[in-house]
Amino acid sequence: MPDFKKITETPSHYHDLEQMDTRTILENMNREDQKVAEAVAKVIPQITRLVDALEERFYSDGRLFYIGAGTSGRLGILDASEIPPTYGLPHTRVIGLIAGGDTAIRRSVEHAEDDTEQAWKDLLAFDINENDTVVGIAASGTTPYVLGGVRDARKHGLLTAGITNNPGAPLAKAVDIAIEVAVGPEFVTGSTRMKSGTSQKLVLNMISTALMIRIGRVKGNKMVNMQLSNNKLVDRGTRYLMEGLQLSYDEAQKALKQYGSVKEALDALKR
């Protein structure tokens, strides 16, 4: 693509990093990081389109799949893994897949990202169907694993989206909804685990959180469907009930134990 320029590979605005003292390094990194939220703000219309489409599909038992390699794949898995404890949905509704499989979560699997056929094979293991959505994540926008996955998903009638940090990248052209977050050159040239990765985390937070709110997993501003899997979360749920039902701590804790979730207790005791 002669008109496509990889911003993520362009030289850093900073030079002779090894000659900087620690504070200067950190201040310069922070200066660059401040540009990330501004770049994300510019793609809110595209994120809105995706969330609205996901909401409709989730009501039809659709699922959300993230696919990526390296840092991008790990960020997708992170976002997916936090949905069950935070919002009480089964782990089968939002799923993160990484090139190279689970081994690649902790250490790199050589050349796994170069296989254009593997992502679709990985998706087929989940009996993927037309109600599902596939979101490819690739800072470069050129990762073969991701490109092949969204290509095949779209060919089979699934909704596809792509998160990339290079406007005009092949990924943006291969999907239904392109989320192109132009954060500019990295502080360390080409190190997309930095600003690019941060922007991806912000976008993923927005997608999943907005979706969970839209499908009723939040009430007011509270995580009423969270899994009560440790003492901290039980205490949080108890305090939610204290506030929502004007109960004492002991009364709220008893109600939480009786009904098993904040939402069930609120629904039952507000009748």
C-alpha positions as CSV (number, residue, x, y, z in Angstrom):
1,M,0.0,0.0,0.0
2,P,2.1,3.0,-1.2
3,D,-0.2,5.5,0.5
4,F,0.0,3.8,3.9
5,K,2.5,5.1,6.4
6,K,3.1,3.3,9.7
7,I,3.1,6.1,12.2
8,T,3.8,3.5,14.9
9,E,7.3,3.0,13.3
10,T,8.2,6.6,12.8
11,P,11.1,7.9,14.9
12,S,10.6,9.2,18.4
13,H,10.4,12.9,19.0
14,Y,13.1,12.5,21.6
15,H,16.7,11.7,21.1
16,D,19.7,10.3,23.1
17,L,17.3,8.7,25.6
18,E,20.2,7.0,27.3
19,Q,21.7,10.3,28.2
20,M,18.6,11.5,30.0
21,D,18.4,11.3,33.8
22,T,15.5,9.3,35.3
23,R,13.2,12.2,36.0
24,T,13.6,13.6,32.5
25,I,12.8,10.2,31.0
26,L,9.6,9.9,33.1
27,E,8.5,13.5,32.4
28,N,8.9,13.0,28.7
29,M,7.0,9.7,28.8
30,N,4.2,11.4,30.7
31,R,4.1,14.2,28.2
32,E,3.6,11.7,25.4
33,D,1.0,9.8,27.5
34,Q,-1.1,12.9,27.8
35,K,-1.7,12.8,24.0
36,V,-3.4,9.3,24.3
37,A,-6.8,10.4,25.8
38,E,-7.1,13.1,23.2
39,A,-6.5,10.6,20.4
40,V,-9.1,8.3,21.8
41,A,-11.7,11.1,22.1
42,K,-11.5,11.5,18.3
43,V,-12.7,7.9,17.7
44,I,-15.7,7.9,20.1
45,P,-18.2,8.0,17.1
46,Q,-16.7,4.7,15.8
47,I,-16.7,3.2,19.3
48,T,-20.4,4.3,19.7
49,R,-21.3,2.4,16.5
50,L,-19.6,-0.7,17.7
51,V,-21.2,-0.7,21.2
52,D,-24.7,0.0,19.8
53,A,-24.3,-2.9,17.4
54,L,-22.9,-5.2,20.1
55,E,-25.9,-4.3,22.4
56,E,-28.4,-5.5,19.8
57,R,-26.4,-8.7,19.1
58,F,-25.9,-9.5,22.8
59,Y,-29.7,-9.5,23.2
60,S,-29.7,-12.3,20.6
61,D,-27.1,-14.3,22.6
62,G,-24.2,-13.0,20.5
63,R,-20.7,-13.0,21.8
64,L,-17.7,-10.6,21.6
65,F,-14.4,-12.0,20.5
66,Y,-11.1,-10.1,20.7
67,I,-8.2,-11.4,18.5
68,G,-4.7,-10.1,18.6
69,A,-1.0,-10.9,18.9
70,G,1.6,-10.0,21.5
71,T,0.6,-6.9,23.6
72,S,-2.6,-6.4,21.6
73,G,-3.7,-10.0,22.2
74,R,-2.9,-9.8,25.9
75,L,-4.9,-6.6,26.3
76,G,-7.9,-8.3,24.7
77,I,-7.6,-11.3,27.0
78,L,-7.3,-8.9,30.0
79,D,-10.5,-7.1,29.1
80,A,-12.4,-10.3,28.5
81,S,-11.2,-11.9,31.7
82,E,-12.5,-9.1,33.8
83,I,-16.1,-9.3,32.6
84,P,-17.2,-12.3,34.7
85,P,-16.0,-11.0,38.1
86,T,-17.0,-7.4,37.4
87,Y,-20.3,-7.9,35.7
88,G,-21.3,-11.5,36.4
89,L,-21.6,-12.6,32.8
90,P,-20.4,-16.1,31.9
91,H,-16.8,-16.3,30.6
92,T,-18.3,-17.5,27.3
93,R,-19.8,-14.2,26.4
94,V,-16.6,-12.1,26.0
95,I,-13.6,-14.1,24.8
96,G,-10.0,-13.0,24.1
97,L,-7.8,-15.0,21.7
98,I,-4.1,-14.6,21.2
99,A,-1.8,-15.8,18.4
100,G,0.1,-18.8,19.8
101,G,-2.6,-19.7,22.3
102,D,-2.5,-19.5,26.0
103,T,1.3,-20.0,26.1
104,A,1.7,-16.7,24.4
105,I,0.0,-14.8,27.2
106,R,3.2,-15.1,29.2
107,R,5.9,-15.6,26.6
108,S,6.3,-14.9,22.9
109,V,5.5,-17.7,20.5
110,E,7.7,-17.3,17.5
111,H,5.9,-16.6,14.1
112,A,2.5,-17.3,15.6
113,E,1.2,-13.9,14.4
114,D,2.3,-14.6,10.8
115,D,-0.3,-17.3,10.2
116,T,-3.3,-15.8,8.3
117,E,-5.4,-18.9,8.8
118,Q,-5.1,-19.7,12.5
119,A,-7.4,-17.0,13.9
120,W,-10.4,-18.4,12.1
121,K,-9.5,-21.9,13.2
122,D,-9.3,-20.6,16.8
123,L,-12.7,-19.0,16.4
124,L,-14.3,-22.1,14.9
125,A,-13.5,-23.9,18.1
126,F,-16.2,-21.8,19.7
127,D,-18.9,-22.7,17.2
128,I,-18.8,-19.1,16.0
129,N,-22.0,-17.8,14.3
130,E,-23.5,-14.7,12.7
131,N,-24.7,-13.2,16.0
132,D,-21.1,-13.0,17.2
133,T,-18.7,-10.0,16.7
134,V,-15.0,-10.2,16.1
135,V,-12.7,-7.2,17.1
136,G,-9.2,-7.4,15.8
137,I,-6.6,-5.5,17.7
138,A,-3.2,-4.6,16.1
139,A,-1.2,-1.4,16.7
140,S,0.4,-1.8,13.3
141,G,-2.8,-2.8,11.6
142,T,-0.9,-5.3,9.5
143,T,-0.7,-8.4,11.8
144,P,-1.5,-11.4,9.6
145,Y,-3.2,-13.4,12.4
146,V,-5.6,-10.5,13.0
147,L,-6.1,-9.7,9.3
148,G,-6.9,-13.3,8.4
149,G,-9.3,-13.6,11.3
150,V,-11.4,-10.5,10.5
151,R,-11.3,-11.3,6.8
152,D,-12.8,-14.8,7.4
153,A,-15.2,-13.5,10.0
154,R,-16.6,-10.9,7.7
155,K,-16.8,-13.3,4.9
156,H,-19.0,-15.5,7.0
157,G,-21.4,-12.7,7.9
158,L,-20.1,-11.7,11.3
159,L,-19.8,-8.1,12.4
160,T,-16.1,-7.1,12.5
161,A,-14.2,-4.1,14.0
162,G,-10.6,-3.2,14.2
163,I,-8.5,-1.2,16.7
164,T,-5.3,0.1,15.2
165,N,-2.9,3.0,15.7
166,N,-2.1,3.5,12.0
167,P,-4.9,5.3,10.1
168,G,-5.4,3.7,6.7
169,A,-3.9,0.4,7.8
170,P,-5.0,-2.8,6.1
171,L,-6.9,-3.7,9.3
172,A,-9.0,-0.5,9.0
173,K,-9.9,-1.4,5.5
174,A,-10.8,-5.0,6.3
175,V,-13.5,-4.5,8.9
176,D,-17.0,-3.0,9.2
177,I,-16.1,-0.6,11.9
178,A,-12.5,0.9,12.0
179,I,-11.3,2.4,15.2
180,E,-8.1,4.2,14.2
181,V,-6.4,5.8,17.2
182,A,-3.5,8.0,16.0
183,V,-1.3,8.5,19.0
184,G,1.8,9.3,17.0
185,P,5.4,8.1,17.4
186,E,6.3,6.2,20.5
187,F,8.7,7.6,23.1
188,V,11.0,4.6,22.3
189,T,10.7,4.2,18.5
190,G,8.4,1.4,17.6
191,S,7.6,0.3,21.2
192,T,3.9,-0.1,20.7
193,R,3.4,-1.5,24.2
194,M,3.6,2.2,25.3
195,K,1.1,4.8,23.9
196,S,-0.4,2.4,21.4
197,G,-1.0,-0.2,24.1
198,T,-2.4,2.4,26.5
199,S,-4.8,3.6,23.8
200,Q,-6.0,0.1,23.2
201,K,-6.6,-0.4,26.9
202,L,-8.7,2.7,27.0
203,V,-10.7,1.8,24.0
204,L,-11.3,-1.8,25.3
205,N,-12.4,-0.3,28.6
206,M,-14.9,1.9,26.8
207,I,-16.3,-0.9,24.6
208,S,-16.9,-3.5,27.4
209,T,-18.0,-1.1,30.1
210,A,-20.4,0.8,27.9
211,L,-21.8,-2.5,26.6
212,M,-22.3,-3.9,30.2
213,I,-24.1,-0.7,31.1
214,R,-26.3,-0.8,28.0
215,I,-27.4,-4.5,28.7
216,G,-28.3,-3.8,32.3
217,R,-25.3,-5.1,34.2
218,V,-25.0,-1.8,36.1
219,K,-27.6,0.0,38.2
220,G,-27.2,3.7,39.0
221,N,-23.4,3.6,39.0
222,K,-22.9,0.3,40.8
223,M,-21.7,-3.1,39.6
224,V,-24.7,-4.9,40.9
225,N,-23.9,-8.2,39.1
226,M,-20.4,-8.6,40.3
227,Q,-19.3,-12.0,41.6
228,L,-19.0,-12.0,45.3
229,S,-15.8,-14.0,45.2
230,N,-13.8,-12.4,48.1
231,N,-14.3,-10.5,51.3
232,K,-13.6,-7.1,49.6
233,L,-16.4,-7.7,47.1
234,V,-18.8,-9.0,49.7
235,D,-18.1,-5.8,51.7
236,R,-18.6,-3.7,48.6
237,G,-21.9,-5.4,47.8
238,T,-23.1,-5.0,51.4
239,R,-22.4,-1.3,51.2
240,Y,-24.3,-1.0,47.9
241,L,-27.3,-2.5,49.6
242,M,-26.9,-0.2,52.6
243,E,-27.1,2.8,50.3
244,G,-29.8,1.5,48.0
245,L,-32.1,0.1,50.7
246,Q,-31.3,2.2,53.7
247,L,-30.3,-0.8,55.7
248,S,-27.7,-1.3,58.5
249,Y,-24.5,-3.1,57.6
250,D,-25.7,-6.3,59.3
251,E,-29.1,-6.2,57.6
252,A,-27.5,-5.6,54.2
253,Q,-25.0,-8.4,54.6
254,K,-27.8,-10.8,55.6
255,A,-29.8,-9.8,52.5
256,L,-26.8,-10.2,50.3
257,K,-26.2,-13.7,51.7
258,Q,-29.9,-14.6,51.2
259,Y,-30.3,-13.4,47.6
260,G,-26.8,-14.1,46.4
261,S,-26.2,-10.9,44.5
262,V,-26.7,-7.1,44.8
263,K,-29.2,-7.1,41.9
264,E,-31.3,-9.9,43.2
265,A,-31.5,-8.3,46.7
266,L,-32.4,-4.9,45.2
267,D,-35.0,-6.3,43.0
268,A,-36.6,-8.4,45.8
269,L,-36.5,-5.9,48.6
270,K,-37.6,-2.8,46.5
271,R,-40.9,-4.5,45.5
